[in-house]
Amino acid sequence: MPMIRRLIVVTVFTGVDLLDVTGPAEVFSLLEREMNEPSGYEVLLVAEDMAPVTTSAGVRVLPDATFDQLAGRRIDTLIVPGAVERDGGGVRAVVDPVIVRRVQALAPGSRRVVSVCVGAHVLAAAGLLDGLRATTHWSTAAQLAAEHPAVTVDPDPIFIREGGVWTGAGLTACLDLSLALVAEDFGQEHAVRVARQLVMYAKRPSGQSQFSVALSNVSTTPRIEELRHHIAAHLTRPLNVPELAARVHVSDRQLTRIFKAELGMTPAAYVESVRVEVARSRLETGEDTLQRVAADCGFGTVDTLTRAFRRRLGVTPTDYRARFQVTPVAR
């Protein structure tokens, strides 16, 4: 069979996250090495002009082409990284309107469009995520949901595919997303071989959680911050919406709206994410039985714990412990 040529365009611009650019490129390069033959992938870093681009890490990269030079070329995969700026104690996604216009022009002629990390904000600004479910780095999920109500933002998964549009979570999740693209093009076996070269345990499934969402330093209003501490300290309580709403003197519906606006998820989803976060820490560092972990983290039963782990991490608690438990060093 003749080799299929696949042009992969990675947009670059001042302040772009370095790993968002180099991570996918490394995956595609390793694929060719593993195949020991040409893959057909041609990766181009594309910018407004050919001047060196200074990334968020201060490292400069050289574009391979300008956007104007792409005229007439068939794009297989358009990859859109993101950029952030400091915003108080957190970060805020930065969207360059020039890049938005370029993405709007290139997307219709691309077989698939992919955002990496906060690049989802660019796709949303370009109107490419309207009516779709999408993910981004957990730290900017609330911003994405607030600025683009037509997008169903899910801050938990590693990546989400909606037809020809893929959105990925933060930073190293770009490797998982890129491996999924490889699997789509060349099969799961090749993706696993590349994962092995990356010294990754395995290619994580799309539904696996971004992990440290629940206990991260998310910027919230004082009453929601107080609730977050209350939830973390009282995991064995029911922690249902009526109980939480009464604690901060708002209606059930209002509490749900606040959680979605500030944390990008419902109160129930947030409570479950905290419980899973604490449970996975216990499984990584302790020897407690699953029954004890389930009881202490508010799941009640091992079945409930298992369902939550499958939903958020894509694995069972037993499998998670086998993969990630830290063995103490003998002294």
Backbone as numpy.savetxt, mean C-alpha at the origin, in Angstrom:
# Nx Ny Nz CAx CAy CAz Cx Cy Cz
7.23 -18.70 -30.03 6.39 -17.50 -30.03 7.26 -16.25 -30.03
6.89 -15.24 -30.78 7.69 -14.00 -30.77 7.59 -13.32 -29.40
8.68 -12.68 -29.02 8.71 -11.98 -27.74 7.78 -10.77 -27.78
6.99 -10.60 -26.72 6.11 -9.45 -26.61 6.89 -8.28 -26.03
6.87 -7.14 -26.71 7.55 -5.95 -26.22 6.63 -5.22 -25.25
7.14 -4.91 -24.08 6.35 -4.25 -23.05 7.07 -3.00 -22.57
6.57 -1.85 -22.97 7.16 -0.58 -22.55 6.58 -0.19 -21.19
7.46 -0.05 -20.20 7.05 0.35 -18.86 7.57 1.77 -18.62
6.64 2.68 -18.40 6.98 4.09 -18.19 6.82 4.42 -16.71
7.88 4.93 -16.11 7.85 5.36 -14.71 7.99 6.88 -14.70
6.99 7.57 -14.20 7.05 9.04 -14.17 7.95 9.49 -13.02
8.84 10.44 -13.31 9.72 10.98 -12.27 9.62 12.50 -12.27
9.77 13.06 -11.09 9.64 14.50 -10.90 10.31 14.87 -9.59
10.59 16.13 -9.39 11.29 16.59 -8.20 10.56 16.16 -6.93
11.31 15.54 -6.01 10.74 15.11 -4.73 10.11 13.74 -4.74
10.14 13.04 -5.88 9.53 11.71 -5.96 10.24 10.76 -4.99
9.49 9.84 -4.39 10.09 8.86 -3.48 11.02 7.93 -4.27
12.26 7.84 -3.82 13.27 7.09 -4.57 12.91 5.61 -4.72
12.48 4.97 -3.63 12.19 3.54 -3.71 11.00 3.25 -4.62
10.07 4.20 -4.70 8.93 4.02 -5.62 9.40 3.90 -7.07
10.53 4.52 -7.36 11.08 4.51 -8.71 11.96 3.28 -8.93
12.88 3.06 -7.99 13.88 2.00 -8.19 13.35 0.61 -7.88
12.38 0.50 -6.96 11.85 -0.81 -6.58 11.27 -1.58 -7.76
10.28 -1.02 -8.46 9.74 -1.72 -9.63 10.80 -2.00 -10.68
11.68 -1.04 -10.94 12.72 -1.24 -11.96 13.61 -2.42 -11.60
13.92 -2.58 -10.32 14.77 -3.69 -9.88 14.06 -5.03 -10.08
12.76 -5.07 -9.78 11.99 -6.31 -9.97 12.02 -6.73 -11.43
11.77 -5.79 -12.34 11.74 -6.13 -13.76 13.12 -6.54 -14.27
14.17 -5.94 -13.71 15.53 -6.31 -14.10 15.88 -7.72 -13.63
15.49 -8.04 -12.38 15.78 -9.36 -11.85 15.02 -10.45 -12.60
13.83 -10.12 -13.09 13.07 -11.09 -13.87 13.88 -11.56 -15.07
14.46 -10.61 -15.78 15.23 -10.96 -16.98 16.42 -11.83 -16.62
17.04 -11.55 -15.48 18.17 -12.37 -15.05 17.72 -13.79 -14.71
16.56 -13.89 -14.07 16.05 -15.21 -13.71 15.61 -16.00 -14.94
15.07 -15.30 -15.94 14.63 -15.97 -17.15 15.81 -16.39 -18.03
16.93 -15.69 -17.86 18.12 -15.93 -18.67 17.85 -15.71 -20.16
16.91 -14.82 -20.41 16.59 -14.43 -21.78 15.83 -13.11 -21.71
15.72 -12.40 -22.81 15.01 -11.11 -22.78 13.55 -11.30 -22.36
13.11 -10.43 -21.46 11.72 -10.49 -21.00 10.78 -9.70 -21.89
11.35 -8.77 -22.63 10.52 -7.87 -23.43 10.21 -6.58 -22.73
10.53 -6.51 -21.41 10.31 -5.28 -20.66 11.34 -4.22 -21.08
10.87 -3.02 -21.30 11.75 -1.86 -21.50 11.28 -0.80 -20.51
12.11 -0.51 -19.52 11.74 0.43 -18.46 12.34 1.79 -18.76
11.49 2.80 -18.84 11.95 4.16 -19.08 11.52 5.07 -17.93
12.48 5.84 -17.41 12.15 6.91 -16.47 11.86 8.14 -17.31
10.66 8.69 -17.14 10.22 9.76 -18.03 9.89 11.01 -17.22
10.37 12.16 -17.67 10.16 13.43 -16.96 9.81 14.52 -17.97
9.61 15.72 -17.46 9.28 16.85 -18.32 10.44 17.21 -19.24
11.66 17.10 -18.71 12.84 17.36 -19.54 13.94 16.39 -19.13
15.09 16.50 -19.72 16.17 15.54 -19.49 17.10 15.94 -18.35
16.77 16.96 -17.60 17.62 17.38 -16.48 17.54 16.34 -15.36
18.63 16.19 -14.58 18.60 15.26 -13.46 17.44 15.60 -12.51
16.80 14.57 -11.97 15.67 14.74 -11.06 16.13 14.41 -9.65
15.95 15.34 -8.73 16.32 15.12 -7.34 15.17 14.46 -6.61
15.40 13.26 -6.08 14.35 12.51 -5.39 14.24 12.94 -3.94
13.28 12.37 -3.21 13.08 12.71 -1.81 14.29 12.35 -0.95
15.07 11.38 -1.40 16.25 10.96 -0.65 17.46 11.82 -0.95
17.31 12.79 -1.86 18.44 13.62 -2.25 19.28 13.01 -3.36
18.97 11.77 -3.72 19.67 11.09 -4.82 19.08 11.56 -6.14
19.93 11.88 -7.09 19.46 12.35 -8.39 19.40 11.19 -9.38
18.35 11.17 -10.17 18.22 10.16 -11.22 18.13 10.86 -12.56
18.57 10.17 -13.60 18.56 10.74 -14.94 17.39 10.16 -15.74
16.53 11.00 -16.26 15.43 10.50 -17.11 15.98 9.84 -18.37
15.23 8.87 -18.87 15.57 8.23 -20.13 14.92 8.94 -21.31
13.82 9.62 -21.03 13.07 10.28 -22.10 12.18 11.35 -21.49
11.67 12.22 -22.33 10.69 13.20 -21.90 9.29 12.70 -22.26
8.29 13.28 -21.66 6.92 12.90 -21.98 6.62 13.12 -23.47
7.13 14.21 -24.00 6.86 14.51 -25.40 7.47 13.46 -26.33
8.58 12.84 -25.91 9.23 11.84 -26.74 8.48 10.51 -26.78
7.45 10.38 -25.93 6.66 9.15 -25.92 5.59 9.14 -27.00
5.42 10.26 -27.65 4.36 10.37 -28.66 4.44 9.24 -29.67
3.32 8.55 -29.86 3.25 7.48 -30.82 3.68 6.12 -30.32
4.23 6.05 -29.09 4.67 4.77 -28.55 3.56 4.12 -27.73
3.41 2.83 -27.86 2.40 2.08 -27.12 2.95 1.75 -25.74
2.28 2.22 -24.71 2.72 1.98 -23.33 2.00 0.76 -22.79
2.77 -0.18 -22.29 2.18 -1.35 -21.67 1.75 -1.02 -20.24
2.68 -0.49 -19.44 2.42 -0.22 -18.02 2.90 1.18 -17.67
1.99 2.00 -17.19 2.32 3.35 -16.74 2.38 3.32 -15.21
3.57 3.55 -14.66 3.78 3.51 -13.21 3.94 4.94 -12.69
3.11 5.28 -11.71 3.08 6.64 -11.17 3.47 6.62 -9.70
4.71 7.00 -9.36 5.12 7.11 -7.95 4.54 8.39 -7.35
4.82 8.59 -6.06 4.30 9.77 -5.38 5.36 10.56 -4.65
4.91 11.58 -3.96 5.79 12.43 -3.16 5.00 12.98 -1.98
5.71 13.25 -0.89 5.05 13.80 0.30 5.86 14.99 0.82
5.19 15.76 1.66 5.87 16.84 2.37 5.48 16.76 3.84
6.32 17.32 4.71 6.01 17.31 6.13 4.79 18.18 6.38
3.94 17.71 7.30 2.73 18.44 7.65 2.50 18.28 9.14
3.05 19.20 9.93 2.98 19.05 11.37 3.80 17.85 11.80
3.14 16.93 12.53 3.83 15.73 12.96 3.72 14.59 11.98
3.07 14.83 10.84 2.90 13.76 9.87 3.36 14.18 8.49
2.75 13.59 7.47 3.09 13.91 6.09 1.82 14.13 5.30
1.98 14.78 4.18 0.87 15.06 3.29 1.31 14.80 1.86
0.47 14.13 1.10 0.80 13.84 -0.30 0.84 15.13 -1.10
1.82 15.23 -1.99 1.97 16.38 -2.87 1.64 15.95 -4.29
0.79 16.71 -4.95 0.37 16.37 -6.30 0.79 17.49 -7.26
1.61 17.14 -8.22 2.09 18.10 -9.22 1.06 18.14 -10.36
0.43 19.28 -10.59 -0.59 19.35 -11.64 -0.04 19.02 -13.03
1.23 19.28 -13.26 1.83 18.95 -14.55 1.83 17.43 -14.75
2.21 16.69 -13.70 2.22 15.24 -13.78 0.80 14.71 -13.93
-0.15 15.34 -13.26 -1.55 14.92 -13.39 -1.99 15.01 -14.85
-1.67 16.12 -15.50 -2.07 16.28 -16.91 -1.37 15.26 -17.80
-0.10 14.98 -17.51 0.62 13.99 -18.31 0.02 12.59 -18.13
-0.34 12.25 -16.91 -0.95 10.96 -16.64 -2.31 10.85 -17.32
-3.08 11.93 -17.28 -4.38 11.93 -17.96 -4.22 11.66 -19.46
-3.16 12.21 -20.03 -2.93 12.04 -21.47 -2.42 10.64 -21.81
-1.61 10.05 -20.93 -0.98 8.76 -21.23 -1.85 7.57 -20.84
-2.68 7.72 -19.84 -3.44 6.58 -19.31 -4.34 5.89 -20.34
-5.08 6.64 -21.16 -5.97 5.96 -22.10 -5.26 5.03 -23.08
-4.01 5.30 -23.38 -3.27 4.47 -24.31 -2.40 3.42 -23.64
-2.55 3.25 -22.33 -1.74 2.28 -21.58 -2.58 1.04 -21.25
-1.96 -0.13 -21.34 -2.69 -1.37 -21.02 -3.09 -1.41 -19.56
-2.20 -0.94 -18.69 -2.53 -0.88 -17.27 -1.84 0.34 -16.66
-2.48 0.89 -15.65 -1.97 2.07 -14.96 -1.77 1.70 -13.50
-0.60 2.03 -12.96 -0.21 1.58 -11.63 0.27 2.76 -10.81
-0.27 2.91 -9.60 0.27 3.90 -8.69 1.06 3.20 -7.60
2.14 3.80 -7.19 2.97 3.27 -6.12 2.89 4.22 -4.94
2.54 3.70 -3.78 2.47 4.49 -2.55 1.52 5.68 -2.76
1.95 6.89 -2.46 1.06 8.05 -2.55 0.86 8.51 -3.99
1.40 7.77 -4.95 1.07 8.05 -6.34 -0.41 7.91 -6.62
-1.14 7.23 -5.72 -2.59 7.11 -5.86 -3.25 8.48 -5.87
-2.67 9.44 -5.18 -3.23 10.80 -5.17 -3.16 11.41 -6.57
-2.14 11.08 -7.32 -2.03 11.59 -8.69 -3.11 10.95 -9.56
-3.28 9.64 -9.44 -4.32 8.97 -10.22 -5.70 9.51 -9.86
-5.92 9.76 -8.58 -7.22 10.29 -8.16 -7.44 11.68 -8.73
-6.41 12.53 -8.69 -6.53 13.88 -9.24 -6.77 13.85 -10.74
-6.28 12.78 -11.39 -6.48 12.64 -12.84 -7.85 12.03 -13.16
-8.62 11.71 -12.14 -9.95 11.14 -12.35 -9.96 9.66 -12.67
-8.82 8.98 -12.48 -8.71 7.58 -12.88 -9.20 6.61 -11.81
-9.47 7.12 -10.60 -9.91 6.24 -9.52 -11.37 6.43 -9.15
-12.05 7.33 -9.83 -13.46 7.58 -9.51 -14.28 6.29 -9.65
-15.03 5.97 -8.61 -15.87 4.78 -8.62 -15.12 3.50 -8.35
-13.82 3.59 -8.06 -13.01 2.40 -7.83 -12.58 2.30 -6.36
-12.22 1.11 -5.97 -11.60 0.89 -4.67 -10.10 1.02 -4.86
-9.43 1.72 -3.96 -8.00 1.98 -4.12 -7.32 2.03 -2.77
-6.01 1.83 -2.78 -5.23 1.93 -1.56 -4.08 2.90 -1.78
-3.44 3.27 -0.68 -2.27 4.13 -0.71 -1.53 3.91 0.60
-0.46 4.63 0.83 0.22 4.53 2.12 -0.75 4.94 3.22
-0.72 4.19 4.33 -1.69 4.44 5.40 -1.65 5.88 5.91
-0.48 6.53 5.84 -0.35 7.87 6.42 -1.10 8.94 5.65
-1.46 8.66 4.39 -2.19 9.66 3.59 -3.56 9.15 3.16
-3.98 8.02 3.70 -5.27 7.44 3.30 -6.43 8.38 3.63
-6.39 9.00 4.81 -7.47 9.91 5.19 -7.51 11.12 4.26
-6.35 11.62 3.88 -6.29 12.74 2.94 -6.90 12.34 1.61
-6.56 11.16 1.12 -7.09 10.70 -0.17 -8.61 10.58 -0.11
-9.12 10.03 0.99 -10.57 9.86 1.12 -11.28 11.21 1.21
-10.67 12.16 1.92 -11.30 13.47 2.10 -11.31 14.28 0.81
-10.22 14.21 0.06 -10.09 15.02 -1.15 -10.79 14.41 -2.36
-11.03 13.10 -2.31 -11.61 12.41 -3.47 -12.73 11.47 -3.01
-13.88 12.02 -2.64 -14.97 11.19 -2.12 -15.51 10.18 -3.11
-15.23 10.34 -4.39 -15.69 9.37 -5.38 -14.85 8.10 -5.39
-13.76 8.12 -4.62 -12.87 6.96 -4.53 -13.15 6.21 -3.23
-13.27 4.90 -3.29 -13.42 4.09 -2.09 -12.03 3.71 -1.60
-11.58 4.40 -0.56 -10.21 4.23 -0.08 -10.17 3.12 0.97
-9.32 2.14 0.73 -9.09 1.06 1.69 -7.61 1.12 2.07
-7.29 1.59 3.28 -5.88 1.79 3.65 -5.17 0.52 4.09
-5.84 -0.62 4.07 -5.24 -1.81 4.66 -4.44 -2.67 3.70
-4.93 -2.98 2.48 -4.21 -3.96 1.65 -2.86 -3.48 1.14
-2.03 -4.46 0.78 -0.74 -4.18 0.16 -0.94 -3.55 -1.21
-1.86 -4.09 -1.99 -2.22 -3.48 -3.26 -3.62 -3.92 -3.65
-4.22 -3.16 -4.56 -5.56 -3.45 -5.05 -5.55 -3.35 -6.56
-6.22 -4.31 -7.20 -6.38 -4.25 -8.65 -7.85 -4.07 -8.97
-8.14 -3.07 -9.79 -9.50 -2.83 -10.27 -9.42 -2.75 -11.79
-9.60 -3.90 -12.45 -9.46 -3.92 -13.90 -8.03 -3.62 -14.31
-7.87 -2.59 -15.13 -6.54 -2.21 -15.58 -5.85 -1.18 -14.71
-6.44 -0.88 -13.55 -5.86 0.10 -12.63 -5.41 -0.60 -11.35
-4.16 -0.42 -11.02 -3.58 -1.03 -9.81 -3.12 0.10 -8.89
-3.39 -0.03 -7.60 -2.88 0.93 -6.62 -2.14 0.16 -5.54
-0.99 0.70 -5.12 -0.17 0.01 -4.13 0.00 0.80 -2.87
0.35 0.11 -1.80 0.57 0.74 -0.50 1.97 1.32 -0.43
2.44 1.53 0.78 3.65 2.30 0.96 4.96 1.58 0.72
5.88 2.32 0.12 7.29 1.99 0.04 7.56 0.55 -0.38
7.98 -0.35 0.54 8.39 -1.69 0.12 7.26 -2.49 -0.50
6.00 -2.07 -0.31 4.89 -2.75 -0.97 5.00 -2.63 -2.49
5.82 -1.69 -2.97 6.02 -1.57 -4.42 6.64 -2.85 -4.98
7.39 -3.57 -4.15 7.98 -4.82 -4.60 6.90 -5.88 -4.79
5.98 -5.96 -3.82 4.88 -6.92 -3.92 4.01 -6.62 -5.14
3.73 -5.34 -5.34 2.91 -4.95 -6.49 3.62 -5.28 -7.80
4.90 -5.00 -7.87 5.66 -5.29 -9.09 5.73 -6.78 -9.35
5.87 -7.56 -8.29 5.87 -9.02 -8.44 4.52 -9.52 -8.95
3.45 -8.88 -8.53 2.12 -9.25 -9.03 2.00 -8.94 -10.51
2.60 -7.85 -10.95 2.60 -7.53 -12.38 3.37 -8.58 -13.17
4.51 -9.00 -12.61 5.30 -10.05 -13.25 4.50 -11.35 -13.33
3.80 -11.67 -12.23 3.00 -12.90 -12.21 1.91 -12.86 -13.27
1.32 -11.69 -13.46 0.28 -11.57 -14.47 0.86 -11.79 -15.88
2.06 -11.30 -16.09 2.66 -11.37 -17.42 3.34 -12.71 -17.71
4.00 -13.28 -16.68 4.85 -14.46 -16.92 4.53 -15.65 -16.02
3.59 -15.50 -15.10 3.23 -16.62 -14.24 3.81 -16.51 -12.84
3.17 -17.23 -11.91 3.55 -17.17 -10.50 4.96 -17.69 -10.25
5.37 -18.70 -10.98 6.69 -19.29 -10.74 7.80 -18.27 -10.93
7.71 -17.47 -11.98 8.73 -16.46 -12.21 8.70 -15.39 -11.11
7.51 -15.02 -10.65 7.41 -14.02 -9.59 8.06 -14.53 -8.30
7.86 -15.80 -7.99 8.45 -16.38 -6.78 9.97 -16.43 -6.91
10.45 -16.73 -8.08 11.90 -16.77 -8.27 12.52 -15.39 -8.08
11.85 -14.36 -8.57 12.35 -13.00 -8.36 12.28 -12.63 -6.88
11.20 -13.02 -6.21 11.07 -12.74 -4.77 12.23 -13.36 -4.01
12.64 -14.56 -4.42 13.76 -15.23 -3.76 15.05 -14.42 -3.94
15.25 -13.87 -5.13 16.43 -13.04 -5.36 16.41 -11.77 -4.52
15.21 -11.28 -4.24 15.07 -10.08 -3.41 15.19 -10.39 -1.92
15.38 -11.66 -1.60 15.44 -12.15 -0.22 14.16 -11.76 0.52
13.05 -11.86 -0.18 11.75 -11.69 0.44 11.26 -13.07 0.84
10.50 -13.15 1.94 9.99 -14.46 2.36 9.18 -15.07 1.23
8.31 -14.27 0.66 7.48 -14.69 -0.46 6.78 -13.46 -0.98
6.17 -13.62 -2.13 5.35 -12.53 -2.65 4.09 -12.44 -1.80
3.87 -11.30 -1.11 2.69 -11.18 -0.27 1.44 -11.01 -1.12
0.32 -11.61 -0.71 -0.91 -11.45 -1.48 -1.44 -10.04 -1.38
-2.28 -9.66 -2.35 -2.77 -8.28 -2.38 -3.52 -7.90 -1.14
-4.23 -8.86 -0.53 -5.06 -8.54 0.63 -4.30 -8.42 1.92
-3.00 -8.73 1.93 -2.28 -8.67 3.19 -2.21 -7.23 3.69
-2.30 -7.11 5.00 -2.34 -5.78 5.62 -1.01 -5.06 5.51
-1.08 -3.74 5.57 0.12 -2.93 5.64 0.76 -2.98 7.03
0.21 -3.80 7.89 0.69 -4.03 9.24 0.49 -2.85 10.17
1.45 -1.99 10.36 1.43 -1.08 11.48 0.48 0.10 11.34
-0.67 -0.10 10.72 -1.63 0.97 10.56 -2.21 1.39 11.89
-2.66 0.43 12.65 -3.47 0.74 13.82 -2.70 1.47 14.91
-1.43 1.14 15.10 -0.68 1.72 16.20 0.28 2.81 15.75
0.10 3.29 14.55 0.99 4.31 14.01 0.62 5.68 14.54
1.52 6.63 14.33 1.31 7.99 14.81 0.49 8.78 13.80
-0.81 8.45 13.72 -1.71 9.13 12.80 -2.17 10.44 13.44
-2.19 11.49 12.63 -2.64 12.79 13.14 -4.16 12.81 13.18
-4.75 12.91 14.38 -6.20 12.93 14.54 -6.59 14.02 15.52
-7.88 14.32 15.58 -8.38 15.30 16.54 -8.28 14.71 17.95
-8.27 15.57 18.98 -8.09 15.08 20.36 -9.09 14.00 20.76
-10.37 14.14 20.38 -11.33 13.13 20.84 -11.10 11.78 20.18
-10.69 11.77 18.92 -10.40 10.50 18.27 -9.08 9.94 18.78
-8.12 10.81 19.06 -6.86 10.34 19.65 -7.13 9.68 21.00
-8.03 10.28 21.79 -8.38 9.70 23.09 -9.03 8.33 22.89
-9.88 8.22 21.87 -10.53 6.94 21.58 -9.51 5.90 21.16
-8.54 6.31 20.38 -7.51 5.36 19.93 -6.76 4.79 21.13
-6.43 5.64 22.10 -5.75 5.14 23.30 -6.68 4.25 24.12
-7.95 4.64 24.19 -8.93 3.83 24.92 -9.07 2.45 24.29
-9.14 2.40 22.97 -9.26 1.12 22.27 -8.05 0.24 22.54
-6.86 0.81 22.41 -5.63 0.03 22.62 -5.53 -0.51 24.04
-6.09 0.22 25.00 -5.98 -0.18 26.41 -7.12 -1.08 26.87
-8.15 -1.26 26.05 -9.33 -2.03 26.48 -9.78 -3.00 25.38
-8.85 -3.76 24.86 -9.17 -4.63 23.74 -10.15 -5.74 24.09
-10.24 -6.12 25.36 -11.16 -7.20 25.73 -12.60 -6.71 25.88
-12.83 -5.41 25.83 -14.18 -4.88 25.87 -14.85 -5.04 24.51
-16.18 -4.92 24.43 -16.85 -5.05 23.13 -16.38 -4.02 22.10
-16.16 -2.77 22.55 -15.68 -1.69 21.68 -16.54 -1.54 20.43
-17.85 -1.66 20.61 -18.75 -1.45 19.48 -19.01 0.02 19.26
-19.67 0.36 18.18 -19.89 1.76 17.83 -20.68 2.51 18.91
-21.79 1.96 19.45 -22.51 2.69 20.50 -21.64 3.02 21.71
-20.81 2.06 22.13 -19.94 2.31 23.29 -18.94 3.41 22.99
-18.31 3.36 21.83 -17.30 4.35 21.48 -17.92 5.73 21.26
-19.08 5.75 20.60 -19.75 7.03 20.36 -20.15 7.70 21.66
-20.65 6.91 22.60 -21.06 7.47 23.90 -19.86 8.05 24.64
-18.70 7.44 24.45 -17.52 7.90 25.17 -17.11 9.31 24.74
-17.34 9.65 23.48 -16.96 10.99 23.01 -18.18 11.86 22.72
-19.35 11.38 23.17 -20.58 12.19 23.14 -20.99 12.61 21.72
-20.99 11.64 20.81 -21.48 11.87 19.45 -22.42 10.72 19.08
-23.17 10.90 18.02 -24.06 9.83 17.58 -23.26 8.73 16.89
-23.89 7.56 16.76 -23.21 6.44 16.08 -22.83 6.84 14.66
-23.75 7.47 13.95 -23.50 7.85 12.56 -22.38 8.88 12.47
-22.38 9.83 13.40 -21.34 10.86 13.37 -19.97 10.25 13.65
-19.91 9.30 14.59 -18.63 8.66 14.88 -18.08 7.94 13.64
-18.95 7.26 12.92 -18.53 6.57 11.72 -18.00 7.55 10.69
-18.68 8.68 10.53 -18.20 9.70 9.59 -16.84 10.23 10.00
-16.64 10.47 11.29 -15.37 11.01 11.77 -14.23 10.01 11.53
-14.48 8.74 11.83 -13.45 7.73 11.63 -13.06 7.62 10.16
-14.05 7.64 9.29 -13.74 7.54 7.86 -12.95 8.75 7.38
-13.29 9.93 7.90 -12.60 11.15 7.48 -11.18 11.21 8.01
-10.97 10.78 9.28 -9.67 10.95 9.91 -8.76 9.73 9.79
-9.36 8.54 9.72 -8.54 7.33 9.67 -8.77 6.50 8.42
-9.75 6.91 7.60 -9.98 6.21 6.35 -10.64 4.86 6.49
-11.28 4.59 7.63 -11.95 3.31 7.85 -13.05 3.46 8.89
-13.91 2.47 8.99 -14.99 2.49 9.97 -14.43 2.20 11.36
-15.18 2.54 12.42 -14.73 2.19 13.77 -14.49 0.69 13.94
-15.40 -0.14 13.39 -15.24 -1.58 13.53 -13.96 -2.07 12.86
-13.67 -1.53 11.67 -12.46 -1.94 10.97 -11.22 -1.49 11.74
-11.29 -0.30 12.34 -10.15 0.19 13.11 -9.90 -0.69 14.33
-10.97 -1.02 15.06 -10.83 -1.87 16.24 -10.22 -3.21 15.86
-10.71 -3.80 14.77 -10.16 -5.08 14.34 -8.69 -4.94 13.96
-8.33 -3.84 13.31 -6.94 -3.65 12.90 -6.02 -3.54 14.11
-6.49 -2.88 15.19 -5.69 -2.79 16.41 -5.54 -4.17 17.04
-6.63 -4.90 17.10 -6.56 -6.24 17.69 -5.61 -7.14 16.91
-5.67 -7.08 15.58 -4.76 -7.88 14.77 -3.33 -7.43 14.98
-3.11 -6.12 15.08 -1.76 -5.59 15.29 -1.16 -6.12 16.59
-1.94 -6.09 17.66 -1.44 -6.57 18.94 -1.25 -8.08 18.90
-2.18 -8.78 18.28 -2.08 -10.24 18.20 -0.85 -10.67 17.42
-0.58 -10.00 16.31 0.59 -10.41 15.53 1.87 -10.16 16.29
1.91 -9.08 17.10 3.09 -8.81 17.92 3.29 -9.92 18.95
2.18 -10.37 19.53 2.26 -11.47 20.50 2.75 -12.75 19.83
2.30 -12.99 18.63 2.71 -14.20 17.92 4.18 -14.13 17.50
4.66 -12.94 17.22 6.05 -12.77 16.80 7.02 -12.96 17.96
6.61 -12.54 19.15 7.57 -12.44 20.26 7.29 -13.35 21.44
6.13 -14.03 21.47 5.79 -14.85 22.63 5.46 -16.28 22.28
5.17 -17.04 23.33 4.85 -18.46 23.18 3.41 -18.77 23.62
2.60 -17.73 23.83 1.22 -17.94 24.28 0.45 -18.78 23.27
-0.51 -19.54 23.76 -1.37 -20.32 22.86 -2.26 -19.38 22.06
-2.80 -19.90 20.97 -3.73 -19.09 20.19 -4.96 -18.74 21.01
-5.39 -19.65 21.88 -6.54 -19.36 22.73 -6.28 -18.16 23.62
-5.08 -18.10 24.21 -4.74 -16.98 25.09 -4.64 -15.68 24.30
-4.00 -15.73 23.13 -3.87 -14.52 22.30 -5.25 -14.02 21.89
-6.11 -14.95 21.47 -7.46 -14.55 21.06 -8.22 -13.89 22.20
-8.12 -14.45 23.40 -8.83 -13.89 24.56 -8.26 -12.52 24.94
-6.95 -12.40 25.01 -6.32 -11.15 25.46 -6.50 -10.01 24.46
-6.67 -10.34 23.19 -6.79 -9.30 22.17 -8.24 -8.98 21.81
-9.18 -9.61 22.50 -10.58 -9.27 22.31 -11.30 -10.03 21.22
-10.66 -11.06 20.67 -11.33 -11.85 19.64 -12.27 -12.89 20.22
-11.99 -13.30 21.45 -12.85 -14.27 22.10 -12.51 -15.69 21.76
-12.56 -16.04 20.49 -12.29 -17.42 20.07 -11.18 -17.45 19.02
-10.57 -18.62 18.89 -9.52 -18.79 17.88 -10.11 -18.67 16.49
-11.36 -19.12 16.31 -12.00 -18.99 15.00 -12.12 -17.53 14.58
-12.53 -16.68 15.52 -12.65 -15.26 15.21 -11.28 -14.65 14.91
-10.28 -15.03 15.69 -8.91 -14.56 15.45 -8.45 -14.99 14.06
-8.71 -16.23 13.70 -8.28 -16.75 12.40 -8.95 -16.01 11.25
-10.26 -15.76 11.39 -10.97 -15.04 10.33 -10.40 -13.64 10.15
-10.10 -12.96 11.26 -9.53 -11.61 11.18 -8.15 -11.63 10.53
-7.33 -12.62 10.86 -6.00 -12.72 10.26 -6.10 -13.00 8.77
-7.00 -13.88 8.38 -7.16 -14.17 6.96 -7.62 -12.94 6.21
-8.53 -12.18 6.82 -9.08 -11.00 6.18 -8.02 -9.91 6.04
-7.20 -9.72 7.04 -6.28 -8.58 7.04 -4.86 -8.93 6.61
-4.42 -10.15 6.88 -3.04 -10.51 6.55 -2.94 -11.57 5.48
-4.06 -12.22 5.16 -4.03 -13.24 4.13 -3.43 -14.56 4.57
-3.20 -14.74 5.88 -2.64 -15.97 6.42 -3.36 -16.32 7.71
-3.19 -17.55 8.18 -3.72 -17.93 9.48 -2.75 -17.50 10.58
-3.22 -17.40 11.84 -2.29 -17.07 12.93 -1.15 -18.08 13.05
-1.45 -19.35 12.81 -0.41 -20.37 12.89 0.66 -20.15 11.83
0.23 -19.88 10.61 1.18 -19.62 9.52 1.99 -18.35 9.80
1.31 -17.34 10.32 2.01 -16.08 10.61 3.11 -16.31 11.64
2.77 -17.05 12.71 3.79 -17.33 13.74 4.95 -18.11 13.14
4.67 -19.07 12.31 5.74 -19.88 11.70 6.66 -19.03 10.85
6.12 -18.02 10.19 6.93 -17.19 9.30 7.72 -16.11 10.03
7.10 -15.50 11.05 7.65 -14.26 11.57 8.07 -14.31 13.04
7.88 -15.43 13.72 8.27 -15.47 15.12 9.77 -15.30 15.26
10.16 -14.43 16.19 11.57 -14.15 16.46 12.07 -15.15 17.49
13.09 -15.92 17.13 13.67 -16.90 18.05 14.75 -16.23 18.88
14.63 -16.27 20.21 15.66 -15.63 21.06 17.04 -16.23 20.79
18.04 -15.36 20.84 19.43 -15.80 20.65 19.93 -16.43 21.93
20.48 -17.63 21.85 21.01 -18.31 23.03 22.23 -17.58 23.56
22.30 -17.46 24.88 23.45 -16.77 25.49 24.22 -17.73 26.37
